[in-house]
Amino acid sequence: MSYAGDVSCKECFSALQQNKNSQLIDVRTMPEWIFVGVPNLDDIGKRVHTVDWQQFPSMQINAGFVSAIESIVDDKSAELYCLCRSGVRSIAAAQALTSEGFTKAFNVLSGFEGDHNHEGKRGTVSGWKFDGLPWIQK
């Protein structure tokens, strides 16, 4: 594994609550943040950093992803939790951060919306929203 590891959404939220320097990086696209919602960390005194791993609409890798994170997080040993829709793009983001010297870049399993259910819909079997963690729709 070329990143710090995988954590569940609940483990991520617990770490964000307990570890002062931990950060949540939502690597989805702007349409996802706007139309689907974002985690809400207001009650624990933190904010979600929204930096897209792939750029909408082409879905090409964001060449400025790592530098954007470096401008937000100055401590490369800080715990970074990468979250996407289902836990796939966030693996690539965590790997990219690790390759650039971030030592604790984690992937959040199941992501914000989780896996598909038997009807092909997300949000009903796993993920941040399914786990009842705080979120808002802007």
C-alpha positions in Angstrom: 0.0 0.0 0.0 1.5 3.3 -1.0 -0.5 5.5 1.4 -1.1 5.5 5.2 -4.2 3.2 5.0 -7.9 3.0 4.8 -10.3 4.1 7.5 -14.1 4.0 7.8 -16.1 7.2 7.7 -16.8 6.9 11.4 -13.1 6.3 12.2 -12.3 9.4 10.1 -14.8 11.6 11.9 -13.5 10.3 15.3 -9.9 11.2 14.3 -11.0 14.6 13.1 -12.6 15.2 16.5 -9.6 13.9 18.5 -6.6 15.0 16.5 -6.0 18.8 16.4 -3.9 18.7 13.2 -6.0 16.2 11.2 -7.7 17.5 8.1 -10.5 16.3 5.8 -9.8 16.7 2.0 -12.9 16.2 -0.1 -11.5 15.3 -3.5 -14.8 15.2 -5.5 -15.8 17.7 -8.1 -17.5 21.0 -7.7 -20.9 19.7 -9.1 -20.7 16.9 -6.4 -20.0 19.4 -3.7 -22.9 21.7 -4.8 -25.5 19.1 -5.7 -24.8 16.2 -3.4 -23.5 18.0 -0.3 -20.3 18.1 1.7 -19.3 16.9 5.2 -20.0 19.6 7.9 -17.3 19.9 10.5 -18.5 23.2 12.0 -19.4 21.6 15.3 -15.8 20.3 15.8 -14.3 23.7 14.7 -12.9 22.5 11.4 -13.6 23.0 7.8 -13.6 20.6 4.9 -10.9 21.4 2.2 -12.5 20.9 -1.2 -9.7 20.2 -3.8 -10.8 18.2 -6.8 -8.6 15.2 -7.7 -10.2 15.1 -11.2 -11.5 18.2 -12.9 -15.0 18.4 -14.2 -16.2 17.9 -16.9 -13.2 16.3 -18.6 -12.3 14.3 -15.4 -8.6 14.7 -16.1 -6.3 14.5 -13.1 -5.8 17.9 -11.5 -2.1 18.6 -12.0 -2.3 21.2 -9.2 -3.8 18.9 -6.6 -0.7 18.4 -4.5 0.4 22.0 -4.6 -3.1 23.1 -3.6 -2.9 20.8 -0.5 0.6 22.1 0.2 -0.8 25.6 0.3 -3.4 24.5 2.9 -1.4 22.1 5.0 2.1 23.1 6.0 2.9 20.0 8.1 3.6 17.0 6.0 3.1 14.7 9.0 -0.5 15.9 9.7 -3.2 13.3 9.3 -5.0 13.9 6.0 -8.2 12.1 5.3 -9.1 11.9 1.6 -12.8 11.5 0.8 -14.5 11.1 -2.6 -17.9 9.7 -3.6 -17.2 6.0 -3.0 -13.6 5.6 -1.9 -11.8 5.2 -5.3 -10.6 8.6 -6.3 -9.5 9.2 -2.7 -7.1 6.3 -2.9 -5.3 7.9 -5.9 -5.3 11.3 -4.0 -3.8 9.7 -0.9 -1.1 7.9 -3.0 -0.2 11.2 -4.8 0.1 13.0 -1.4 2.2 10.2 0.0 4.5 10.3 -3.0 5.1 14.0 -2.3 6.1 13.4 1.3 2.9 13.5 3.2 3.3 10.7 5.7 -0.2 10.2 7.0 -2.5 10.5 3.9 -5.5 8.1 4.5 -8.3 6.9 2.2 -11.8 7.1 3.6 -13.6 3.9 2.7 -17.1 4.1 1.1 -16.7 7.9 0.6 -19.5 10.4 0.9 -22.2 8.4 -0.8 -21.0 4.8 -0.5 -21.6 1.8 -2.7 -24.6 1.1 -5.0 -27.5 -0.7 -3.6 -29.4 -3.4 -5.5 -31.2 -0.7 -7.5 -28.0 1.0 -8.5 -28.5 4.0 -6.1 -25.9 5.3 -3.7 -26.3 6.6 -0.2 -28.4 3.7 1.1 -25.8 1.1 2.1 -22.6 2.8 3.2 -20.7 6.1 3.2 -20.5 9.4 5.2 -24.2 10.3 4.7 -25.4 6.7 5.4 -23.4 6.6 8.6 -25.3 9.7 9.9 -22.3 11.9 10.0 -22.9 15.7 9.7 -23.2 17.1 6.3 -24.8 20.0 4.5 -26.0 20.8 1.0 -25.1 24.2 -0.3 
